[in-house]
Amino acid sequence: MEIIRKRAYARAGLLGNPSDGYNGKTISIIVRNFWAEVVIYEWDSVDIVQSRDDRARFRSIQDLAQDVRLHGYYGGIRLIKATIKGFVDYCSENNLRLHARNFSVRYETNIPRQVGLAGSSSIIVATLRCLMEFYDVEIPLELQPSFVLSIETEELGISAGLQDRVIQCYEGLVYMDFDKLAEREAHGKKYYGYERLDPALLPSLYIAYHNALSEPTETFHNDIKGRFECGEALVVDAMQHFAGLAARGRDALLAGDRSKLSELIDENFDTRCSLYRLPSWQVKMVDTARRCGASAKFAGSGGAIIGIYDGEAMFQELRAHLAEIGSETIRPIVTA
């Protein structure tokens, strides 16, 4: 029996986040330290196996309530079901015939939950990769991020942007320009300017995250989208500034200017502070890292930070001081 096993990895926004949802620019890295893995093998029916994240048994009602606060009402099964449905729709719309064999599918993930490292979309990407191989159907790479986004926004009603899906489909280090005037069309779907950069350009990076105090992405965004669509000058100007930081960050990477890149990372977070009501414990993570001499910004919606450190002694200092406030610190693995 053939077993198909695919992974999709966590990601971190290096610069520009969250301008991916506002016709902006951003730079992201893949984080191979954490992944979602999906397994498919032929079966007599279509069978989705529950994982440990799909909890239905709790120690107490307080345990149930805490699980919902941290993880929402749904585990990964709804993501897999929506991906399968979206895949069937895509194949039907593009006259791609699917064979009649059924399958069993299961998943597991070690991506920290609700800290902005894109755990949900990783399950969708890994599922899509399994389905494409099982049915011998290839969705063009440049269309895959839009497909994954449509699963979340159209099938599940999750507020999301393209950035996470682009980096998880392309992997490595990617500069994204979502404001191309000449947006191209392929098979009825728009795709934008995705530029792969050499991960060897990256300086020494760290990521720190705090599992115990995580929260859903929607909690972070504070109706910024609505304020942007209403044309609020503070928000519109900030989004343009985020995009400019990413463009300058690309130039700094290509020039090997570590000092400039570090300054831009700090400026990215400082700009974010002008827009959002940030939880004090998340700000404390950034402040702690900066006191160690490192740069720091959110890696995503909140709960994890990313920045540049200088030398092993600084990394050990970062790890020690961030551990004191309940945060785990890692060196992100960007290449295979």
ChimeraX attribute file (.defattr): number of C-alpha atoms within 10 A of each C-alpha:
attribute: neighborCount
match mode: 1-to-1
recipient: residues
	/A:1	6
	/A:2	8
	/A:3	11
	/A:4	16
	/A:5	18
	/A:6	21
	/A:7	22
	/A:8	27
	/A:9	28
	/A:10	29
	/A:11	32
	/A:12	27
	/A:13	25
	/A:14	29
	/A:15	35
	/A:16	29
	/A:17	30
	/A:18	22
	/A:19	23
	/A:20	23
	/A:21	16
	/A:22	19
	/A:23	13
	/A:24	23
	/A:25	30
	/A:26	27
	/A:27	28
	/A:28	26
	/A:29	28
	/A:30	28
	/A:31	25
	/A:32	19
	/A:33	15
	/A:34	21
	/A:35	24
	/A:36	23
	/A:37	21
	/A:38	26
	/A:39	19
	/A:40	23
	/A:41	16
	/A:42	17
	/A:43	13
	/A:44	9
	/A:45	10
	/A:46	12
	/A:47	14
	/A:48	16
	/A:49	11
	/A:50	16
	/A:51	14
	/A:52	11
	/A:53	15
	/A:54	15
	/A:55	13
	/A:56	8
	/A:57	8
	/A:58	11
	/A:59	7
	/A:60	9
	/A:61	9
	/A:62	10
	/A:63	12
	/A:64	15
	/A:65	14
	/A:66	12
	/A:67	15
	/A:68	12
	/A:69	13
	/A:70	17
	/A:71	17
	/A:72	13
	/A:73	12
	/A:74	12
	/A:75	16
	/A:76	21
	/A:77	19
	/A:78	15
	/A:79	22
	/A:80	24
	/A:81	16
	/A:82	19
	/A:83	26
	/A:84	17
	/A:85	13
	/A:86	19
	/A:87	21
	/A:88	16
	/A:89	13
	/A:90	14
	/A:91	15
	/A:92	12
	/A:93	9
	/A:94	10
	/A:95	9
	/A:96	14
	/A:97	12
	/A:98	13
	/A:99	9
	/A:100	7
	/A:101	12
	/A:102	15
	/A:103	17
	/A:104	15
	/A:105	23
	/A:106	19
	/A:107	24
	/A:108	17
	/A:109	23
	/A:110	13
	/A:111	22
	/A:112	20
	/A:113	21
	/A:114	26
	/A:115	27
	/A:116	28
	/A:117	28
	/A:118	24
	/A:119	24
	/A:120	20
	/A:121	25
	/A:122	29
	/A:123	28
	/A:124	28
	/A:125	29
	/A:126	25
	/A:127	29
	/A:128	25
	/A:129	21
	/A:130	23
	/A:131	24
	/A:132	13
	/A:133	14
	/A:134	20
	/A:135	14
	/A:136	12
	/A:137	15
	/A:138	14
	/A:139	15
	/A:140	10
	/A:141	12
	/A:142	18
	/A:143	19
	/A:144	22
	/A:145	23
	/A:146	18
	/A:147	22
	/A:148	27
	/A:149	23
	/A:150	20
	/A:151	23
	/A:152	20
	/A:153	13
	/A:154	13
	/A:155	16
	/A:156	13
	/A:157	10
	/A:158	14
	/A:159	13
	/A:160	17
	/A:161	19
	/A:162	19
	/A:163	30
	/A:164	28
	/A:165	23
	/A:166	24
	/A:167	27
	/A:168	27
	/A:169	21
	/A:170	18
	/A:171	22
	/A:172	22
	/A:173	25
	/A:174	26
	/A:175	25
	/A:176	27
	/A:177	21
	/A:178	22
	/A:179	15
	/A:180	14
	/A:181	7
	/A:182	8
	/A:183	12
	/A:184	12
	/A:185	11
	/A:186	11
	/A:187	8
	/A:188	8
	/A:189	12
	/A:190	12
	/A:191	18
	/A:192	20
	/A:193	17
	/A:194	19
	/A:195	13
	/A:196	15
	/A:197	17
	/A:198	13
	/A:199	16
	/A:200	11
	/A:201	16
	/A:202	18
	/A:203	18
	/A:204	15
	/A:205	19
	/A:206	22
	/A:207	22
	/A:208	28
	/A:209	28
	/A:210	24
	/A:211	17
	/A:212	14
	/A:213	15
	/A:214	20
	/A:215	20
	/A:216	18
	/A:217	18
	/A:218	13
	/A:219	11
	/A:220	18
	/A:221	17
	/A:222	13
	/A:223	11
	/A:224	15
	/A:225	14
	/A:226	11
	/A:227	14
	/A:228	17
	/A:229	11
	/A:230	11
	/A:231	12
	/A:232	12
	/A:233	11
	/A:234	12
	/A:235	21
	/A:236	17
	/A:237	12
	/A:238	18
	/A:239	26
	/A:240	16
	/A:241	19
	/A:242	27
	/A:243	28
	/A:244	19
	/A:245	24
	/A:246	28
	/A:247	20
	/A:248	16
	/A:249	26
	/A:250	21
	/A:251	14
	/A:252	18
	/A:253	19
	/A:254	13
	/A:255	11
	/A:256	14
	/A:257	15
	/A:258	19
	/A:259	12
	/A:260	15
	/A:261	26
	/A:262	20
	/A:263	15
	/A:264	25
	/A:265	23
	/A:266	21
	/A:267	19
	/A:268	25
	/A:269	22
	/A:270	13
	/A:271	14
	/A:272	20
	/A:273	12
	/A:274	12
	/A:275	15
	/A:276	14
	/A:277	11
	/A:278	16
	/A:279	12
	/A:280	8
	/A:281	14
	/A:282	19
	/A:283	18
	/A:284	13
	/A:285	25
	/A:286	23
	/A:287	17
	/A:288	17
	/A:289	27
	/A:290	18
	/A:291	12
	/A:292	19
	/A:293	16
	/A:294	22
	/A:295	27
	/A:296	33
	/A:297	31
	/A:298	30
	/A:299	27
	/A:300	25
	/A:301	23
	/A:302	25
	/A:303	30
	/A:304	28
	/A:305	31
	/A:306	28
	/A:307	25
	/A:308	27
	/A:309	23
	/A:310	15
	/A:311	9
	/A:312	10
	/A:313	11
	/A:314	15
	/A:315	22
	/A:316	13
	/A:317	15
	/A:318	26
	/A:319	20
	/A:320	14
	/A:321	18
	/A:322	23
	/A:323	16
	/A:324	11
	/A:325	13
	/A:326	16
	/A:327	22
	/A:328	18
	/A:329	22
	/A:330	15
	/A:331	14
	/A:332	21
	/A:333	16
	/A:334	18
	/A:335	14
	/A:336	6
